[in-house]
Amino acid sequence: MAVVRELEGGEMPFDRIRRKYGIKGSSTVQKWARKYSRGDLGKIIRVEKPNEISERDEMKRRIKALEKALADAHLDLAIERATTRLACKRAGIVDVAGFKKKANGT
């Protein structure tokens, strides 16, 4: 509890307090702080302007749209590969990779 009280005083960071008391575990003091402190240790408060908030929300929407587009592209590729394999099988083509190379002109 003395360690946590000292942390709450805010004079030394986790690392220095850990060394001061000879505590071996690198995350032990942080665990104690989470468990026994008032709850405000290690929290970061970020102040944002309205335009920063809307910019962040726009970036989140863009990321979701890009993730969806990537998933769709993966699905399209999987369908194309399956279709090519099925067409080659029905046409009696054994070497699908060779067929693709010939179709691409390589």
matplotlib code that plots the C-alpha trace (Angstrom):
import matplotlib.pyplot as plt

x = [0.0, 2.9, 4.1, 0.7, 0.4, 3.7, 2.6, -0.5, 1.7, 2.9, 6.5, 8.1, 7.2, 6.5, 10.0, 11.8, 9.5, 10.0, 13.8, 13.6, 11.7, 13.7, 10.6, 11.7, 8.7, 8.4, 4.6, 4.1, 3.8, 1.3, -0.8, -0.8, -1.7, -4.7, -5.8, -5.3, -5.3, -8.1, -8.3, -6.7, -3.1, -1.8, -4.9, -4.3, -6.8, -6.9, -8.5, -9.7, -11.1, -14.4, -12.6, -10.2, -13.1, -14.9, -11.5, -11.0, -14.6, -14.0, -10.8, -12.7, -15.4, -12.7, -10.9, -14.2, -14.8, -11.3, -11.6, -14.9, -13.4, -10.4, -12.7, -14.8, -11.6, -10.5, -13.9, -13.8, -10.3, -11.4, -14.5, -12.3, -9.8, -12.5, -14.2, -10.9, -10.2, -13.7, -13.5, -10.1, -11.4, -14.4, -12.2, -9.8, -6.9, -4.6, -2.0, -4.1, -1.0, 0.2, -3.2, -3.2, 0.3, -0.8, -4.0, -2.0, 0.5, 3.5]
y = [0.0, 2.3, 1.8, 2.6, 5.7, 6.9, 6.4, 8.3, 11.2, 11.4, 12.2, 9.1, 6.9, 3.2, 2.2, 4.3, 3.2, -0.4, 0.0, 2.0, -0.9, -3.6, -5.1, -7.6, -8.0, -5.4, -5.2, -5.9, -2.3, -1.5, -4.5, -3.2, 0.2, -1.1, -3.2, -0.9, 2.7, 5.3, 4.5, 7.5, 6.2, 5.7, 7.2, 9.5, 12.3, 13.5, 16.9, 17.1, 19.9, 19.3, 19.1, 16.4, 14.4, 14.5, 13.7, 10.7, 9.5, 9.9, 7.9, 5.1, 5.1, 5.0, 2.1, 0.1, 0.8, -0.3, -3.5, -4.3, -3.7, -5.9, -8.7, -8.4, -8.6, -11.7, -13.3, -12.4, -14.0, -17.1, -17.4, -16.8, -19.5, -22.0, -21.2, -21.6, -25.0, -26.2, -25.1, -26.7, -29.9, -30.0, -29.2, -32.0, -29.6, -31.1, -28.3, -25.4, -23.2, -23.8, -23.0, -19.7, -18.8, -19.5, -17.4, -14.5, -14.8, -15.6]
z = [0.0, 0.7, -2.9, -4.3, -2.1, -3.3, -6.9, -6.2, -5.0, -8.6, -7.7, -9.3, -12.2, -11.9, -12.9, -10.3, -7.5, -8.5, -8.3, -5.0, -3.3, -5.0, -6.7, -9.4, -11.6, -14.3, -14.2, -10.5, -9.5, -12.3, -11.2, -7.6, -8.8, -10.8, -7.9, -5.0, -6.3, -6.5, -10.2, -11.8, -12.1, -15.6, -17.3, -20.1, -20.8, -24.4, -25.3, -28.8, -30.9, -32.7, -36.1, -34.7, -33.5, -36.9, -38.6, -36.3, -37.0, -40.8, -40.6, -38.7, -41.4, -44.1, -42.4, -42.2, -45.9, -46.8, -44.7, -46.4, -49.9, -49.0, -47.8, -51.0, -53.0, -51.2, -51.7, -55.5, -55.8, -54.0, -56.3, -59.4, -58.3, -57.6, -60.9, -62.8, -61.1, -61.9, -65.5, -65.9, -64.4, -66.7, -69.7, -68.7, -68.0, -65.4, -65.1, -63.8, -63.1, -66.7, -68.1, -66.2, -67.5, -71.1, -70.6, -69.2, -72.1, -70.0]

ax = plt.figure().add_subplot(projection="3d")
ax.plot(x, y, z, "-o")
ax.set_aspect("equal")
plt.show()
